[in-house]
Amino acid sequence: MKNLTILIQRYISYCQLQKGLNAKTIKAYNIDLSQYELFCQSHYFCDKDIICGFIESIRPKYKPKTIKRKVASLKAFFEYLSCEELVIENPFNKINLKIREPVVLPKVIPEKMLVKILNEAYKELNSAKTDYSIKCSLRDIAVLELLFATGLRVSELCHLKSADVNLSDNYIKVFGKGSKERIIQICTPDVLSALKQYKKQFETEIIATGYFFVNRLTNRLSEQSVRFMINKYAGTIKNCMHITPHMFRHTFATMLLEADVDIRYIQSILGHSSIRTTEIYTHVSTAKQKQILQRKHPRKKLNINKG
């Protein structure tokens, strides 16, 4: 068992130092591999039957998406052991496993509701009386505008460094999952104006922290703060659905697809490593198509005499 502990530690170090994986992924690997280690107990860990037994043991406890992640963690671990010749054979070579995950359509923000949220943010700015409230409103507007303008994940937005935001050439540099870098152009004048006004007001704090979005304590703006911000504005709207930062991303992608933007361009902007991840939005577009045809099909206007 000690050997497995040491191997897991070596693998985690490899993921941190050589692969440069982010803290969230490292944490997930630690949880998944520690869980497998606990399951193995005195059994030999590099064994097909032990791995299959572990997977069967977690099936009743977790959703398919979580099970797939844990299996992926194990696969990556054994691939590393095999490449480093720390095991004779990769047991996953003999495992044929399929985990069916139900398709969950991403929730999007209706256009009218999105307009209302942004209107509320600008309304608060126009009614702000103090320098502090003006600064906070400018930051809120910049965050909301950028979320919708780029489809950023909330973690990507909160980790933007000052050097990543180029308001002279109108683009941002984003480091997504697996530290993959992508460039997103900012082409909307209103969004650029919001970012420039925010930066002017927070220039001192931005220089002090190195992060582009900062809070009142001159620290990096947290993901939770962005959620609270969205809830604040959504809460002022009657019958507003619960809105999360990720729904801005879904809405951005869905609207691009409905505007006939090629899905591979959307994949690149969102930073998806696989086109399959992006294809979920085609399902949303199909749902929208059904809604349009149910409500507005011209056949409904035809008065046919059926005799």
Phi and psi in degrees as a GROMACS rama.xvg file:
@    title "Ramachandran Plot"
@    xaxis  label "Phi"
@    yaxis  label "Psi"
@TYPE xy
-61.3727  -38.3891  LYS-2
-60.3594  -42.3001  ASN-3
-64.5534  -41.3121  LEU-4
-57.8788  -46.1312  THR-5
-65.2321  -41.1586  ILE-6
-65.0874  -39.3518  LEU-7
-63.9613  -43.4625  ILE-8
-60.6847  -42.3442  GLN-9
-63.4631  -41.9991  ARG-10
-65.4571  -42.7706  TYR-11
-62.4366  -41.962  ILE-12
-61.8564  -41.3554  SER-13
-60.6819  -43.2431  TYR-14
-64.8085  -36.7057  CYS-15
-74.7902  -50.2786  GLN-16
-85.5636  -39.0221  LEU-17
-99.0846  -39.7876  GLN-18
-86.1904  -21.9342  LYS-19
66.5712  33.8501  GLY-20
-70.4077  151.759  LEU-21
-75.9276  167.553  ASN-22
-61.4098  -33.7862  ALA-23
-65.5498  -43.5966  LYS-24
-67.704  -41.2567  THR-25
-61.1151  -42.2872  ILE-26
-61.6042  -43.8236  LYS-27
-62.7343  -43.5018  ALA-28
-60.3773  -43.3415  TYR-29
-60.3023  -45.5343  ASN-30
-62.7115  -49.0471  ILE-31
-65.794  -44.3706  ASP-32
-73.1692  -33.7659  LEU-33
-66.1045  -36.9715  SER-34
-65.3662  -40.3932  GLN-35
-67.4763  -40.1592  TYR-36
-60.3134  -42.4453  GLU-37
-64.3974  -37.5715  LEU-38
-67.2003  -38.845  PHE-39
-63.1903  -40.7246  CYS-40
50.3065  -115.583  GLN-41
-91.8639  -0.221598  SER-42
-78.4837  156.869  HIS-43
-72.205  123.321  TYR-44
-71.2733  -29.4961  PHE-45
-91.1633  65.7033  CYS-46
-139.283  131.419  ASP-47
-57.4603  -45.7465  LYS-48
-66.3372  -35.3861  ASP-49
-66.6785  -42.6605  ILE-50
-63.7068  -45.5282  ILE-51
-63.2509  -38.3139  CYS-52
-63.9413  -39.5433  GLY-53
-63.1501  -45.5888  PHE-54
-62.5182  -41.7108  ILE-55
-64.5653  -34.0132  GLU-56
-70.3227  -26.0715  SER-57
-95.3283  -10.4402  ILE-58
-56.7372  -45.2503  ARG-59
-72.4963  -16.1282  PRO-60
-94.02  -23.4205  LYS-61
-130.563  160.893  TYR-62
-75.1657  155.683  LYS-63
-52.2768  -38.1564  PRO-64
-61.971  -41.5787  LYS-65
-69.4464  -39.5889  THR-66
-62.2941  -42.962  ILE-67
-60.86  -38.0319  LYS-68
-66.3046  -42.9645  ARG-69
-66.1038  -38.9585  LYS-70
-66.1349  -40.5014  VAL-71
-62.9651  -37.4592  ALA-72
-62.2461  -44.4959  SER-73
-64.7122  -43.456  LEU-74
-59.2883  -45.693  LYS-75
-63.7232  -38.3855  ALA-76
-63.7102  -48.6105  PHE-77
-70.8829  -28.5024  PHE-78
-64.8976  -40.4537  GLU-79
-63.5436  -46.6843  TYR-80
-61.2289  -38.4085  LEU-81
-69.1928  -44.1437  SER-82
-64.3169  -34.9939  CYS-83
-84.8229  0.0313693  GLU-84
58.4051  38.9577  GLU-85
-92.9719  -11.8133  LEU-86
-132.053  154.748  VAL-87
-69.6367  -41.7855  ILE-88
-147.011  145.336  GLU-89
-78.1359  114.366  ASN-90
-64.0605  -21.2273  PRO-91
-69.4862  -15.599  PHE-92
-65.3499  -20.0768  ASN-93
-108.775  7.36262  LYS-94
-109.754  121.32  ILE-95
-106.645  104.135  ASN-96
-127.74  131.152  LEU-97
-129.768  124.479  LYS-98
-115.177  112.034  ILE-99
-81.2913  125.046  ARG-100
-110.533  124.294  GLU-101
-61.7298  141.697  PRO-102
-76.6287  116.662  VAL-103
-107.604  113.964  VAL-104
-69.5499  134.197  LEU-105
-65.2093  140.699  PRO-106
-83.9678  133.633  LYS-107
-113.782  158.52  VAL-108
-89.7902  123.434  ILE-109
-56.0361  143.784  PRO-110
-55.4752  -43.0043  GLU-111
-62.4789  -37.8613  LYS-112
-70.9202  -37.2312  MET-113
-61.6462  -43.3192  LEU-114
-61.7005  -41.9135  VAL-115
-63.3951  -40.7316  LYS-116
-62.8548  -46.9796  ILE-117
-65.4533  -38.5333  LEU-118
-61.0081  -40.3103  ASN-119
-62.5157  -39.719  GLU-120
-65.4165  -43.4124  ALA-121
-69.5725  -34.0786  TYR-122
-63.3528  -41.0153  LYS-123
-65.0236  -38.8476  GLU-124
-61.7247  -44.1576  LEU-125
-66.8734  -24.2462  ASN-126
-100.044  -0.577276  SER-127
-65.1834  137.38  ALA-128
-108.042  -29.8369  LYS-129
-107.092  160.338  THR-130
-60.3286  -38.4895  ASP-131
-64.9398  -46.1646  TYR-132
-66.805  -33.3799  SER-133
-64.5508  -44.7184  ILE-134
-61.5167  -45.1834  LYS-135
-62.6616  -40.7742  CYS-136
-65.7502  -41.4238  SER-137
-62.4604  -39.4842  LEU-138
-65.739  -43.9029  ARG-139
-59.7139  -44.7485  ASP-140
-63.3206  -43.4904  ILE-141
-61.1136  -41.7502  ALA-142
-65.0982  -49.9633  VAL-143
-63.3151  -43.9188  LEU-144
-63.6664  -41.0216  GLU-145
-71.1004  -37.3889  LEU-146
-57.4537  -46.5831  LEU-147
-77.9187  -31.5074  PHE-148
-73.0375  -23.1885  ALA-149
-124.57  -17.737  THR-150
69.8951  25.3566  GLY-151
-63.9269  145.969  LEU-152
-68.9233  150.05  ARG-153
-62.1035  -34.7411  VAL-154
-66.8273  -36.178  SER-155
-66.0608  -42.4297  GLU-156
-62.8991  -45.5367  LEU-157
-69.8315  -21.5928  CYS-158
-99.2945  6.90151  HIS-159
-61.4557  129.14  LEU-160
-89.1375  161.212  LYS-161
-56.5777  -40.9084  SER-162
-69.7629  -15.8685  ALA-163
-82.2198  -13.8578  ASP-164
-108.722  107.224  VAL-165
-106.28  100.98  ASN-166
-91.9934  2.99079  LEU-167
-87.0441  -43.6774  SER-168
-101.595  3.62375  ASP-169
62.3126  54.5107  ASN-170
-150.945  162.436  TYR-171
-124.475  148.213  ILE-172
-105.135  124.54  LYS-173
-117.528  135.956  VAL-174
-108.569  105.569  PHE-175
-92.4492  -152.991  GLY-176
-61.7334  137.578  LYS-177
70.246  20.7989  GLY-178
58.363  27.2624  SER-179
-76.5383  130.397  LYS-180
-93.1104  138.742  GLU-181
-143.902  153.105  ARG-182
-108.877  131.578  ILE-183
-122.265  125.048  ILE-184
-77.294  143.936  GLN-185
-107.75  107.641  ILE-186
-112.37  -0.0813945  CYS-187
-99.8227  120.983  THR-188
-53.9766  -40.9869  PRO-189
-63.5703  -38.2426  ASP-190
-68.6982  -44.9435  VAL-191
-60.5841  -42.3154  LEU-192
-62.1872  -43.0695  SER-193
-61.9421  -42.5496  ALA-194
-66.8788  -40.4058  LEU-195
-68.2922  -40.6933  LYS-196
-64.8758  -42.0979  GLN-197
-61.8201  -48.2007  TYR-198
-61.0573  -38.3118  LYS-199
-62.6396  -41.0738  LYS-200
-73.7035  -31.5633  GLN-201
-108.893  16.937  PHE-202
-54.8885  -43.2004  GLU-203
-62.6693  -46.8013  THR-204
-66.2757  -38.1406  GLU-205
-63.9245  -43.5628  ILE-206
-63.4142  -39.2426  ILE-207
-67.1119  -37.9506  ALA-208
-96.2467  -30.6135  THR-209
88.8618  -13.9196  GLY-210
-92.1829  150.887  TYR-211
-76.8135  -43.4875  PHE-212
-102.415  122.902  PHE-213
-127.151  161.153  VAL-214
-104.623  -174.609  ASN-215
-68.9013  -17.2643  ARG-216
-93.1152  9.68215  LEU-217
58.8935  44.3884  THR-218
-120.213  170.265  ASN-219
-58.7386  136.489  ARG-220
-64.0805  131.048  LEU-221
-88.5401  158.904  SER-222
-60.9851  -37.457  GLU-223
-64.9714  -36.6555  GLN-224
-62.8229  -37.1501  SER-225
-67.171  -38.7734  VAL-226
-64.0877  -44.4189  ARG-227
-60.2664  -41.2199  PHE-228
-59.22  -48.0879  MET-229
-63.9325  -42.6406  ILE-230
-61.5653  -35.2781  ASN-231
-61.8274  -48.166  LYS-232
-74.8911  -38.806  TYR-233
-63.9522  -31.8948  ALA-234
-67.8017  -17.289  GLY-235
-87.3888  -6.30698  THR-236
-100.862  130.354  ILE-237
-65.8574  133.698  LYS-238
56.328  33.4748  ASN-239
-78.8704  136.981  CYS-240
-69.3433  163.122  MET-241
-71.4298  124.693  HIS-242
-117.638  132.829  ILE-243
-113.018  161.737  THR-244
-57.3536  -35.6076  PRO-245
-67.6276  -23.4722  HIS-246
-68.9637  -25.6941  MET-247
-64.3251  -39.8058  PHE-248
-63.4557  -47.0172  ARG-249
-61.3161  -41.9868  HIS-250
-65.733  -44.5276  THR-251
-56.1125  -50.3075  PHE-252
-65.8276  -42.3141  ALA-253
-65.738  -42.0939  THR-254
-66.5787  -36.3134  MET-255
-63.6752  -42.9178  LEU-256
-64.484  -40.8486  LEU-257
-69.9896  -18.6561  GLU-258
-90.818  14.2431  ALA-259
68.5345  26.93  ASP-260
-76.0261  134.877  VAL-261
-58.0049  135.408  ASP-262
-62.0891  -26.9678  ILE-263
-72.8544  -29.394  ARG-264
-68.0317  -40.2606  TYR-265
-64.1986  -40.9989  ILE-266
-57.0049  -44.7799  GLN-267
-65.3852  -43.0654  SER-268
-65.8763  -41.2433  ILE-269
-75.9016  -19.9039  LEU-270
80.3661  28.8276  GLY-271
-79.1249  131.48  HIS-272
-75.5213  -25.6488  SER-273
-122.996  139.491  SER-274
-64.3144  -25.0129  ILE-275
-60.6298  -35.7076  ARG-276
-65.4606  -39.8413  THR-277
-72.1043  -29.8362  THR-278
-64.9347  -12.9819  GLU-279
-58.6979  -28.7561  ILE-280
-73.814  -19.497  TYR-281
-67.8588  -30.2436  THR-282
-67.4831  -39.9438  HIS-283
-64.5372  -41.989  VAL-284
-63.3651  -37.9126  SER-285
-63.5974  -40.1368  THR-286
-63.88  -39.4921  ALA-287
-64.8057  -40.7128  LYS-288
-59.875  -44.0083  GLN-289
-61.5734  -42.5766  LYS-290
-61.9693  -43.3046  GLN-291
-64.0532  -46.5516  ILE-292
-66.9299  -33.8077  LEU-293
-66.6754  -38.0495  GLN-294
-90.0763  -35.9351  ARG-295
-124.326  12.6432  LYS-296
-61.3693  131.918  HIS-297
-61.7216  -19.9455  PRO-298
-60.8906  -25.9803  ARG-299
-67.8783  -22.3898  LYS-300
-86.0685  -13.4032  LYS-301
-84.3813  125.983  LEU-302
-97.8443  95.9622  ASN-303
-96.3006  131.309  ILE-304
-86.2501  107.738  ASN-305
-89.8213  8.97035  LYS-306
